[in-house]
Amino acid sequence: IHPDVAFVPINRTENNYRSNFKLLELCALGIPVITYHVSPYNGFDTFINCGVTKKNIQEIFSLVLKDTTALPELGKKAHEHVWGNCSYESEGIVNYIKNTLR
C-alpha cells in the first residue's frame, strides 16, 4: 500500500488522552497526514495539514486531492522529523520523551 495521504480522525467526544502513535507511524513511512488541530497532533503543523472543523477538513482534502504536488515534500519532511527526533536511533527520542512527559 502506498497512499498519497492519510486521515487520522478524532472522535470529538473522546477525552484528552490521545496517543500520537498512529501519526508517528504514518510520518515515519513518509505519508502526509490530515487531521484535526488538537493535541497531540497540533505540534506537527510543519508537515501535516490540520483542520479545525469538519468543513475545514473537507476543504483541505479537496485542495490536497486537486493538487498533489506538495504531498511528496510533506511526506519527506514528516519522515525526516520522525526519524531525526522520535526514533530510537536518534538522540532526539530522549528529548521527545522528556518534552512529552512534562
Secondary structure, DSSP 4 states (H G I P E B T S, - for coil): ---S-EEE---TTS-S----HHHHHHHHTT--EEEES-TTGGGGTTTSEEESSHHHHHHHHHHHHH-GGGHHHHHHHHHHHHHHHTSTTSTHHHHHHHHHH-
